[in-house]
Amino acid sequence: MQILTLVLILLASLFFIGVINQTKSFVSGRKSPNPWQPLKDWWRLARKSSIYSRDTSFIFQIAPTISFASILCAILVIPFDNHKGLLSFEGDFVFFAYILATGKFFLILGALDTGSSFEGMGANREALYSLLVEPALFILLGSLAMVTDHSSFYDIFTAMHFNTSVSFLIGGLSAYVLVQVAMIENSRLPIDDPKTHLELTMVHEVMVLDHSGFDLAMLQYANALKFSMYGMLIFNFLHNIELWLPFKILMYFGVQYVFAVLIGLLESFRARAAMQRNPEVIFVLTAMSILIFFGALILMNKFSI
Amino acid sequence: MWHSTLFWIALQIGLQLLVILLPTRLKTAYVLALVLFNTIWSSQLAFLALLQESIAWPLLRVPVIGDLTLAVDTLSGFFILIINFTTTLAAVYGIGYMADQRIRVNMNLYALSFQSMHLGMLLVCMLHHFFGFLMAWELMSLASFFLVLYDYEKPGILSIAMKYLIQMHLGVLAILVGFLWLYKQTGLFEFVAFQTYFAKNPNLPLFFLFFVGFGIKAGFFPLHTWLPEAHPVAPAQVSAVMSGVMIKLGLYGILRVATYLQQDALYIGIIVIVIGMLTALYGILNALMQHDLKKLLAFSSIENIGIVGIGIGMGLIGMGLKDSTMASLGFIGALMHILNHSMFKPLLFMGAGSVYKASHTRNIELLGGLIHRMPISATLFLVGSIAICGLPPLNGFVSEFLLFQGIFERLNATNVSSEVLLLITLIALTLVGGLSIFTFTKAFGLTFLGVPRSAQATQLTPVSAWMLAPQVGLVIGLVSIILLPDVYFTFFLEIVGNLFVQEGYAAKGKVFFALEGDTYISLVFLCIIVVLFALRSWVVRRFGQRFGSTWGCGYVAGNTRMQYTSNSYAHYFRRLGKGAVSYRETYQPMTSLEIFPKERSLEVEPTDTVETNLIQPSTKKLSWLLQQFAIIQTGRTQSYIMYAFLFILILFLLTFFQFI
């Protein structure tokens, strides 16, 4: 049953972007596109012919593949409640963060490979934001590791029990931080806006500007996959009642659906931060995870106010 | 016994000097032969020490100071092995790199210095006698000084080399004072003196003195200022050895002293971990700012020394808290990182050397697009970059993973203050990881990818196989670590168990399992890539592919200067890293009276903050103070006679009134 996580994440990734688009359309009073439209887009893209710049090398060609593989590999260590991921070991969340960084490393190199100033700009920004968001994620996971005295996703999620008022604070804050991290890692508002059409204001989209065909399809699908991967983490995090497996799966899809709707709502009512202020926005996240850390200390009665 | 020793010394000197008689063309090959000779006997000793208990071999009986003993234990054995591995490969690289050097004197100097640097490094690890150790240390420092000086006819090299020499001797001064103090307190000239001394006296002051002495060699912040200047000017294989193993001997010294610590380990650990973090962050932030490829790598060496410092600090804190898990993981992480760095840094320096040989420039702003003309060098550099960023599936991840393990293992069980310290360490480690990705995407991406930025990057001379082969050797070393992490882990566990943590390490199985999982998932990752790429290639071939130019969409006035430059890639950190990074900007702003604006240029040159704000002002003050004494140097013979007379008079008065 260890394959369950992978299957569930793959399933959720199919409707995730569609739900976000539906929510945004609904809020702005437009008629929404078909929720399965992204699937059709990816399918269409995958069957288009590719065009490559003559200035590029093999790095440009392997970059999307490695990026996609890194996300698949990161998913392997995530559990589904009490079902282990395909691979689970002490410290696997360090691996989780680092393997995603490997993917990003290659995407950045792929962007620099084209020799385009726009892509250089996108790569540079993407590198900066993912660098700044890393401490927040690590402090969050570190605090959870501290509370549970375990350092693998599976052990953390199985050992986590919340029943005091402080723990609800930590729970809420952690969910908030995870949602924000997911949005930044996926290049959504307020850091980046996938809908923008001016290269100078783009971040992720301009980094992958010259990819086409199957590679582009892979990159776009990778976004959906990453979202549902974080959705799985959030589900694991919120879930703490013992349920019959089908109900649990139903609840999982519910969480993913709510997560997607939430992102749609957040994007609808939020303006994009000015490019110069992005680091500050991200630092706030780090500050919040430090709050979680101290909350965890209080929870363990090691620290009192 | 003594005869054989004397014979051995004579043989060594004879073999070293023989190189002078050889024709210039054969000198580099002879260097390799001699390095191999020294590698074989010393590796044999190292293996012996690692398999059995430590070995000691009386070498020479010297009047007054006692017996010089050649002693190899597990810690020395480990360092001897990494010295031999890296230096041998560097000597091979040297055959290719020095092939176009024809000046006989220069080549003699190079050959002699390279051989004696190797010998000096080996002896540093083997001698446990104060004077023997200092002699070996000097041999190593002086030999490397001559190697830094190799391109002496170029402007600026001499002052850089002098700076290196002076700073090395400041380090020697600290070590010497420490040794003399130990001798005064214990009456011993052997390293055992540490044990006697630390048992009775406070440990912190003396350790700190040695930390300063060895820290200059290792390049700990703020003692690092020689490093980013000396490394780039030496020939590439020398930079590889200096950065890969020689600065590690500073860490060897620190670890060696740390093995004798009896108390205060907690406070020492806190100091070391804080300095380690500062070093790592300062090093990587400055590496990011550089546009000289080798200088960038030199700053990144500082960063890696910082990471090792974090490991050593964690180990010491663990010792102080009597916590064998944290102590073992800290020290093992540090040793593992030393091993890793001794492989990927030479790989990168050799790559940078190949770039320099091919294009005759180290300036990233002038390079670009090299991957099309030197694909093998580019791929090897890429492997090194991935490894040094600590990214899976390569070996750099293993050591950082162990450090993270050490932190997470301990977060739960310690008190609030150490928890906060560990949290800060966690933040520092993740920031350093992210910044090194930033730095090495820049180093690799701007040098090898894109379009050539100048004519220098298009007219390349081919790189010889002598320069590629050692890099392949290093890559094989890297891969062995990721494939067999538990073998290396067991090996380090033994070293650490022998020297630091006698109680043994309970949670061994868990880490083994984690390392195995790590290897396993890395292989899975590679498999996914292969399968996915095969699928992708099939799809791309099925639906067709076309080639065009990057600016193919109607824009015809494309210019290679429009690409992102090294400077623009780092520009965020001029603001975010304020205080840690500094730069000199030459630009004349336009005035309102300038009706016809002239052509303008902007030049940004990164500088070392510690150098400009700490070292230079203080040396200036010091030289001002010393100049005040110039008054007595009048140049007239009469004055000097008067000084002599005054001196005698003072002596007379002092003895007359019985002051002395």
HADDOCK unambig.tbl for C-alpha pairs under 7 A between the chains (distance, minus, plus):
assign (segid A and resid 47 and name CA) (segid B and resid 543 and name CA) 6.24 0.50 0.50
assign (segid A and resid 48 and name CA) (segid B and resid 543 and name CA) 6.20 0.50 0.50
assign (segid A and resid 49 and name CA) (segid B and resid 540 and name CA) 6.71 0.50 0.50
assign (segid A and resid 49 and name CA) (segid B and resid 543 and name CA) 4.88 0.50 0.50
assign (segid A and resid 49 and name CA) (segid B and resid 544 and name CA) 4.83 0.50 0.50
assign (segid A and resid 49 and name CA) (segid B and resid 545 and name CA) 5.34 0.50 0.50
assign (segid A and resid 50 and name CA) (segid B and resid 540 and name CA) 6.64 0.50 0.50
assign (segid A and resid 50 and name CA) (segid B and resid 544 and name CA) 6.48 0.50 0.50
assign (segid A and resid 50 and name CA) (segid B and resid 545 and name CA) 4.55 0.50 0.50
assign (segid A and resid 50 and name CA) (segid B and resid 546 and name CA) 6.27 0.50 0.50
assign (segid A and resid 51 and name CA) (segid B and resid 545 and name CA) 5.48 0.50 0.50
assign (segid A and resid 51 and name CA) (segid B and resid 546 and name CA) 4.62 0.50 0.50
assign (segid A and resid 51 and name CA) (segid B and resid 547 and name CA) 5.47 0.50 0.50
assign (segid A and resid 51 and name CA) (segid B and resid 548 and name CA) 7.00 0.50 0.50
assign (segid A and resid 52 and name CA) (segid B and resid 546 and name CA) 6.25 0.50 0.50
assign (segid A and resid 52 and name CA) (segid B and resid 547 and name CA) 4.80 0.50 0.50
assign (segid A and resid 52 and name CA) (segid B and resid 548 and name CA) 6.15 0.50 0.50
assign (segid A and resid 53 and name CA) (segid B and resid 547 and name CA) 5.59 0.50 0.50
assign (segid A and resid 53 and name CA) (segid B and resid 548 and name CA) 4.90 0.50 0.50
assign (segid A and resid 53 and name CA) (segid B and resid 549 and name CA) 4.72 0.50 0.50
assign (segid A and resid 53 and name CA) (segid B and resid 550 and name CA) 5.01 0.50 0.50
assign (segid A and resid 54 and name CA) (segid B and resid 547 and name CA) 5.90 0.50 0.50
assign (segid A and resid 54 and name CA) (segid B and resid 548 and name CA) 5.70 0.50 0.50
assign (segid A and resid 54 and name CA) (segid B and resid 549 and name CA) 5.40 0.50 0.50
assign (segid A and resid 55 and name CA) (segid B and resid 450 and name CA) 6.36 0.50 0.50
assign (segid A and resid 55 and name CA) (segid B and resid 451 and name CA) 6.44 0.50 0.50
assign (segid A and resid 55 and name CA) (segid B and resid 549 and name CA) 6.77 0.50 0.50
assign (segid A and resid 55 and name CA) (segid B and resid 550 and name CA) 6.92 0.50 0.50
assign (segid A and resid 56 and name CA) (segid B and resid 450 and name CA) 6.75 0.50 0.50
assign (segid A and resid 57 and name CA) (segid B and resid 372 and name CA) 6.98 0.50 0.50
assign (segid A and resid 65 and name CA) (segid B and resid 529 and name CA) 6.43 0.50 0.50
assign (segid A and resid 65 and name CA) (segid B and resid 532 and name CA) 6.47 0.50 0.50
assign (segid A and resid 65 and name CA) (segid B and resid 533 and name CA) 6.11 0.50 0.50
assign (segid A and resid 66 and name CA) (segid B and resid 529 and name CA) 5.93 0.50 0.50
assign (segid A and resid 69 and name CA) (segid B and resid 525 and name CA) 6.66 0.50 0.50
assign (segid A and resid 69 and name CA) (segid B and resid 528 and name CA) 5.91 0.50 0.50
assign (segid A and resid 69 and name CA) (segid B and resid 529 and name CA) 5.69 0.50 0.50
assign (segid A and resid 70 and name CA) (segid B and resid 525 and name CA) 6.95 0.50 0.50
assign (segid A and resid 73 and name CA) (segid B and resid 525 and name CA) 5.96 0.50 0.50
assign (segid A and resid 89 and name CA) (segid B and resid 513 and name CA) 6.82 0.50 0.50
assign (segid A and resid 89 and name CA) (segid B and resid 514 and name CA) 5.02 0.50 0.50
assign (segid A and resid 89 and name CA) (segid B and resid 517 and name CA) 6.07 0.50 0.50
assign (segid A and resid 90 and name CA) (segid B and resid 514 and name CA) 5.33 0.50 0.50
assign (segid A and resid 91 and name CA) (segid B and resid 405 and name CA) 6.31 0.50 0.50
assign (segid A and resid 98 and name CA) (segid B and resid 391 and name CA) 5.88 0.50 0.50
assign (segid A and resid 98 and name CA) (segid B and resid 392 and name CA) 6.67 0.50 0.50
assign (segid A and resid 99 and name CA) (segid B and resid 391 and name CA) 6.71 0.50 0.50
assign (segid A and resid 99 and name CA) (segid B and resid 392 and name CA) 5.95 0.50 0.50
assign (segid A and resid 102 and name CA) (segid B and resid 391 and name CA) 5.79 0.50 0.50
assign (segid A and resid 102 and name CA) (segid B and resid 392 and name CA) 6.86 0.50 0.50
assign (segid A and resid 105 and name CA) (segid B and resid 437 and name CA) 6.72 0.50 0.50
assign (segid A and resid 105 and name CA) (segid B and resid 441 and name CA) 6.86 0.50 0.50
assign (segid A and resid 108 and name CA) (segid B and resid 441 and name CA) 6.96 0.50 0.50
assign (segid A and resid 109 and name CA) (segid B and resid 441 and name CA) 6.18 0.50 0.50
assign (segid A and resid 109 and name CA) (segid B and resid 445 and name CA) 5.62 0.50 0.50
assign (segid A and resid 112 and name CA) (segid B and resid 445 and name CA) 5.66 0.50 0.50
assign (segid A and resid 112 and name CA) (segid B and resid 449 and name CA) 6.31 0.50 0.50
assign (segid A and resid 112 and name CA) (segid B and resid 450 and name CA) 6.04 0.50 0.50
assign (segid A and resid 113 and name CA) (segid B and resid 445 and name CA) 6.82 0.50 0.50
assign (segid A and resid 113 and name CA) (segid B and resid 449 and name CA) 4.69 0.50 0.50
assign (segid A and resid 113 and name CA) (segid B and resid 450 and name CA) 4.58 0.50 0.50
assign (segid A and resid 114 and name CA) (segid B and resid 450 and name CA) 5.34 0.50 0.50
assign (segid A and resid 114 and name CA) (segid B and resid 550 and name CA) 6.28 0.50 0.50
assign (segid A and resid 115 and name CA) (segid B and resid 450 and name CA) 3.84 0.50 0.50
assign (segid A and resid 115 and name CA) (segid B and resid 451 and name CA) 5.64 0.50 0.50
assign (segid A and resid 115 and name CA) (segid B and resid 563 and name CA) 5.62 0.50 0.50
assign (segid A and resid 116 and name CA) (segid B and resid 550 and name CA) 6.71 0.50 0.50
assign (segid A and resid 116 and name CA) (segid B and resid 563 and name CA) 5.59 0.50 0.50
assign (segid A and resid 117 and name CA) (segid B and resid 562 and name CA) 5.99 0.50 0.50
assign (segid A and resid 117 and name CA) (segid B and resid 563 and name CA) 4.51 0.50 0.50
assign (segid A and resid 117 and name CA) (segid B and resid 564 and name CA) 5.21 0.50 0.50
assign (segid A and resid 120 and name CA) (segid B and resid 564 and name CA) 5.39 0.50 0.50
assign (segid A and resid 124 and name CA) (segid B and resid 569 and name CA) 6.05 0.50 0.50
assign (segid A and resid 127 and name CA) (segid B and resid 438 and name CA) 6.12 0.50 0.50
assign (segid A and resid 131 and name CA) (segid B and resid 431 and name CA) 6.73 0.50 0.50
assign (segid A and resid 131 and name CA) (segid B and resid 434 and name CA) 4.63 0.50 0.50
assign (segid A and resid 131 and name CA) (segid B and resid 435 and name CA) 6.70 0.50 0.50
assign (segid A and resid 134 and name CA) (segid B and resid 430 and name CA) 6.49 0.50 0.50
assign (segid A and resid 135 and name CA) (segid B and resid 427 and name CA) 5.43 0.50 0.50
assign (segid A and resid 135 and name CA) (segid B and resid 430 and name CA) 5.88 0.50 0.50
assign (segid A and resid 135 and name CA) (segid B and resid 431 and name CA) 6.68 0.50 0.50
assign (segid A and resid 142 and name CA) (segid B and resid 408 and name CA) 6.77 0.50 0.50
assign (segid A and resid 145 and name CA) (segid B and resid 408 and name CA) 6.66 0.50 0.50
assign (segid A and resid 146 and name CA) (segid B and resid 408 and name CA) 6.98 0.50 0.50
assign (segid A and resid 146 and name CA) (segid B and resid 411 and name CA) 5.40 0.50 0.50
assign (segid A and resid 146 and name CA) (segid B and resid 412 and name CA) 4.76 0.50 0.50
assign (segid A and resid 147 and name CA) (segid B and resid 412 and name CA) 6.85 0.50 0.50
assign (segid A and resid 149 and name CA) (segid B and resid 412 and name CA) 5.81 0.50 0.50
assign (segid A and resid 151 and name CA) (segid B and resid 408 and name CA) 6.54 0.50 0.50
assign (segid A and resid 214 and name CA) (segid B and resid 536 and name CA) 6.82 0.50 0.50
assign (segid A and resid 214 and name CA) (segid B and resid 540 and name CA) 6.87 0.50 0.50
assign (segid A and resid 302 and name CA) (segid B and resid 416 and name CA) 6.60 0.50 0.50
